[in-house]
Amino acid sequence: MFKVECVDHIGIAVPDLKEAKKFYTDVLGLKCTGEEEVAEQKVKTAFIPTGEAEVELLESTSPDGPIAKFIAKNGGRQGIQHVALRVDNIENAIADLKAKGVRMIDEKPRYGAGGSSIAFIHPKASGVLLELCQRKK
Protein backbone atom coordinates (compact mmCIF):
# COMPACT_ATOMS: atom_id res chain seq x y z
CA MET A 1 0.00 0.00 0.00
CA PHE A 2 0.97 3.59 -0.49
CA LYS A 3 -0.44 7.01 0.24
CA VAL A 4 -0.55 10.12 -1.93
CA GLU A 5 0.46 12.87 0.49
CA CYS A 6 -0.09 15.98 -1.64
CA VAL A 7 0.54 17.66 -4.96
CA ASP A 8 4.31 18.10 -4.82
CA HIS A 9 4.82 20.30 -7.86
CA ILE A 10 3.55 21.28 -11.28
CA GLY A 11 6.09 20.95 -14.08
CA ILE A 12 5.99 23.71 -16.69
CA ALA A 13 8.00 23.26 -19.88
CA VAL A 14 9.64 26.52 -20.95
CA PRO A 15 11.84 27.41 -23.93
CA ASP A 16 14.02 29.77 -21.84
CA LEU A 17 14.45 29.12 -18.12
CA LYS A 18 15.99 32.51 -17.34
CA GLU A 19 13.15 34.41 -19.02
CA ALA A 20 10.40 32.24 -17.55
CA LYS A 21 11.86 32.57 -14.05
CA LYS A 22 11.59 36.39 -14.26
CA PHE A 23 7.77 36.24 -14.28
CA TYR A 24 7.61 34.20 -11.08
CA THR A 25 10.31 36.18 -9.25
CA ASP A 26 9.97 39.74 -10.59
CA VAL A 27 6.22 39.87 -11.25
CA LEU A 28 4.76 37.48 -8.65
CA GLY A 29 7.44 38.13 -6.04
CA LEU A 30 8.23 34.45 -5.45
CA LYS A 31 11.71 33.12 -4.68
CA CYS A 32 13.59 30.56 -6.76
CA THR A 33 15.23 28.06 -4.41
CA GLY A 34 17.79 26.85 -6.93
CA GLU A 35 18.47 25.37 -10.30
CA GLU A 36 19.69 21.92 -11.23
CA GLU A 37 20.56 20.09 -14.42
CA VAL A 38 19.41 16.48 -14.62
CA ALA A 39 21.51 15.12 -17.50
CA GLU A 40 19.68 11.76 -17.59
CA GLN A 41 16.43 13.60 -18.40
CA LYS A 42 18.07 16.22 -20.67
CA VAL A 43 16.61 19.03 -18.59
CA LYS A 44 17.53 22.03 -16.47
CA THR A 45 15.09 22.80 -13.66
CA ALA A 46 14.27 25.68 -11.35
CA PHE A 47 12.02 25.21 -8.32
CA ILE A 48 9.79 28.02 -7.07
CA PRO A 49 7.96 27.25 -3.81
CA THR A 50 4.33 28.38 -3.55
CA GLY A 51 3.41 27.12 -0.09
CA GLU A 52 2.83 23.36 0.09
CA ALA A 53 3.53 22.81 -3.61
CA GLU A 54 6.13 24.16 -6.01
CA VAL A 55 6.30 25.30 -9.60
CA GLU A 56 9.05 23.43 -11.45
CA LEU A 57 10.25 25.22 -14.56
CA LEU A 58 11.80 22.83 -17.09
CA GLU A 59 14.11 23.82 -19.96
CA SER A 60 15.44 21.20 -22.35
CA THR A 61 19.20 20.82 -22.63
CA SER A 62 18.90 18.89 -25.89
CA PRO A 63 16.73 19.22 -29.02
CA ASP A 64 15.71 15.55 -28.66
CA GLY A 65 14.81 15.81 -24.96
CA PRO A 66 11.26 15.25 -23.71
CA ILE A 67 10.79 18.93 -22.84
CA ALA A 68 11.92 20.08 -26.29
CA LYS A 69 9.51 17.57 -27.87
CA PHE A 70 6.66 18.77 -25.62
CA ILE A 71 7.26 22.42 -26.58
CA ALA A 72 7.43 21.51 -30.28
CA LYS A 73 4.10 19.63 -30.04
CA ASN A 74 2.68 22.67 -28.23
CA GLY A 75 3.40 24.99 -31.16
CA GLY A 76 6.64 26.27 -29.63
CA ARG A 77 4.83 27.56 -26.53
CA GLN A 78 5.47 26.77 -22.91
CA GLY A 79 2.85 24.89 -20.93
CA ILE A 80 2.09 22.47 -18.11
CA GLN A 81 3.98 19.27 -18.86
CA HIS A 82 3.20 17.21 -15.75
CA VAL A 83 1.69 17.15 -12.28
CA ALA A 84 3.73 15.50 -9.54
CA LEU A 85 2.13 13.70 -6.61
CA ARG A 86 4.21 13.14 -3.48
CA VAL A 87 3.92 9.57 -2.17
CA ASP A 88 5.06 8.03 1.08
CA ASN A 89 6.72 5.00 -0.56
CA ILE A 90 7.51 5.08 -4.26
CA GLU A 91 8.42 1.39 -4.56
CA ASN A 92 5.05 0.39 -3.06
CA ALA A 93 3.27 2.92 -5.28
CA ILE A 94 4.80 1.48 -8.45
CA ALA A 95 4.06 -2.12 -7.38
CA ASP A 96 0.45 -1.32 -6.41
CA LEU A 97 -0.26 0.59 -9.61
CA LYS A 98 1.27 -2.14 -11.79
CA ALA A 99 -0.82 -4.75 -9.92
CA LYS A 100 -3.92 -2.68 -10.80
CA GLY A 101 -2.94 -2.73 -14.47
CA VAL A 102 -1.77 0.89 -14.63
CA ARG A 103 0.73 1.50 -17.41
CA MET A 104 3.97 2.96 -16.06
CA ILE A 105 6.69 4.78 -18.00
CA ASP A 106 9.12 3.96 -15.18
CA GLU A 107 8.88 0.49 -13.66
CA LYS A 108 11.44 1.37 -11.00
CA PRO A 109 12.30 4.69 -9.32
CA ARG A 110 14.91 6.96 -10.84
CA TYR A 111 16.71 10.10 -9.77
CA GLY A 112 14.77 13.33 -9.97
CA ALA A 113 15.70 16.96 -9.31
CA GLY A 114 16.39 17.79 -5.70
CA GLY A 115 17.40 14.22 -4.92
CA SER A 116 13.84 12.89 -5.12
CA SER A 117 13.03 9.40 -6.32
CA ILE A 118 10.56 9.64 -9.19
CA ALA A 119 8.51 7.49 -11.55
CA PHE A 120 6.12 8.56 -14.29
CA ILE A 121 2.68 7.07 -14.91
CA HIS A 122 1.89 6.84 -18.63
CA PRO A 123 -0.53 9.60 -19.67
CA LYS A 124 -2.83 7.02 -21.26
CA ALA A 125 -3.70 5.88 -17.72
CA SER A 126 -5.32 9.18 -16.68
CA GLY A 127 -5.10 11.58 -19.61
CA VAL A 128 -2.38 13.56 -17.82
CA LEU A 129 1.33 12.88 -17.38
CA LEU A 130 1.63 12.16 -13.66
CA GLU A 131 4.89 11.94 -11.78
CA LEU A 132 5.14 10.10 -8.49
CA CYS A 133 7.85 11.48 -6.25
CA GLN A 134 9.25 10.60 -2.89
CA ARG A 135 11.34 13.30 -1.27
CA LYS A 136 14.56 12.23 0.38
CA LYS A 137 14.17 12.22 4.13
C-alpha positions in Angstrom: 0.0 0.0 0.0 1.0 3.6 -0.5 -0.4 7.0 0.2 -0.5 10.1 -1.9 0.5 12.9 0.5 -0.1 16.0 -1.6 0.5 17.7 -5.0 4.3 18.1 -4.8 4.8 20.3 -7.9 3.5 21.3 -11.3 6.1 21.0 -14.1 6.0 23.7 -16.7 8.0 23.3 -19.9 9.6 26.5 -20.9 11.8 27.4 -23.9 14.0 29.8 -21.8 14.5 29.1 -18.1 16.0 32.5 -17.3 13.1 34.4 -19.0 10.4 32.2 -17.6 11.9 32.6 -14.1 11.6 36.4 -14.3 7.8 36.2 -14.3 7.6 34.2 -11.1 10.3 36.2 -9.3 10.0 39.7 -10.6 6.2 39.9 -11.2 4.8 37.5 -8.7 7.4 38.1 -6.0 8.2 34.4 -5.4 11.7 33.1 -4.7 13.6 30.6 -6.8 15.2 28.1 -4.4 17.8 26.8 -6.9 18.5 25.4 -10.3 19.7 21.9 -11.2 20.6 20.1 -14.4 19.4 16.5 -14.6 21.5 15.1 -17.5 19.7 11.8 -17.6 16.4 13.6 -18.4 18.1 16.2 -20.7 16.6 19.0 -18.6 17.5 22.0 -16.5 15.1 22.8 -13.7 14.3 25.7 -11.3 12.0 25.2 -8.3 9.8 28.0 -7.1 8.0 27.2 -3.8 4.3 28.4 -3.5 3.4 27.1 -0.1 2.8 23.4 0.1 3.5 22.8 -3.6 6.1 24.2 -6.0 6.3 25.3 -9.6 9.0 23.4 -11.4 10.2 25.2 -14.6 11.8 22.8 -17.1 14.1 23.8 -20.0 15.4 21.2 -22.4 19.2 20.8 -22.6 18.9 18.9 -25.9 16.7 19.2 -29.0 15.7 15.5 -28.7 14.8 15.8 -25.0 11.3 15.2 -23.7 10.8 18.9 -22.8 11.9 20.1 -26.3 9.5 17.6 -27.9 6.7 18.8 -25.6 7.3 22.4 -26.6 7.4 21.5 -30.3 4.1 19.6 -30.0 2.7 22.7 -28.2 3.4 25.0 -31.2 6.6 26.3 -29.6 4.8 27.6 -26.5 5.5 26.8 -22.9 2.8 24.9 -20.9 2.1 22.5 -18.1 4.0 19.3 -18.9 3.2 17.2 -15.7 1.7 17.2 -12.3 3.7 15.5 -9.5 2.1 13.7 -6.6 4.2 13.1 -3.5 3.9 9.6 -2.2 5.1 8.0 1.1 6.7 5.0 -0.6 7.5 5.1 -4.3 8.4 1.4 -4.6 5.0 0.4 -3.1 3.3 2.9 -5.3 4.8 1.5 -8.5 4.1 -2.1 -7.4 0.4 -1.3 -6.4 -0.3 0.6 -9.6 1.3 -2.1 -11.8 -0.8 -4.7 -9.9 -3.9 -2.7 -10.8 -2.9 -2.7 -14.5 -1.8 0.9 -14.6 0.7 1.5 -17.4 4.0 3.0 -16.1 6.7 4.8 -18.0 9.1 4.0 -15.2 8.9 0.5 -13.7 11.4 1.4 -11.0 12.3 4.7 -9.3 14.9 7.0 -10.8 16.7 10.1 -9.8 14.8 13.3 -10.0 15.7 17.0 -9.3 16.4 17.8 -5.7 17.4 14.2 -4.9 13.8 12.9 -5.1 13.0 9.4 -6.3 10.6 9.6 -9.2 8.5 7.5 -11.6 6.1 8.6 -14.3 2.7 7.1 -14.9 1.9 6.8 -18.6 -0.5 9.6 -19.7 -2.8 7.0 -21.3 -3.7 5.9 -17.7 -5.3 9.2 -16.7 -5.1 11.6 -19.6 -2.4 13.6 -17.8 1.3 12.9 -17.4 1.6 12.2 -13.7 4.9 11.9 -11.8 5.1 10.1 -8.5 7.8 11.5 -6.3 9.2 10.6 -2.9 11.3 13.3 -1.3 14.6 12.2 0.4 14.2 12.2 4.1 
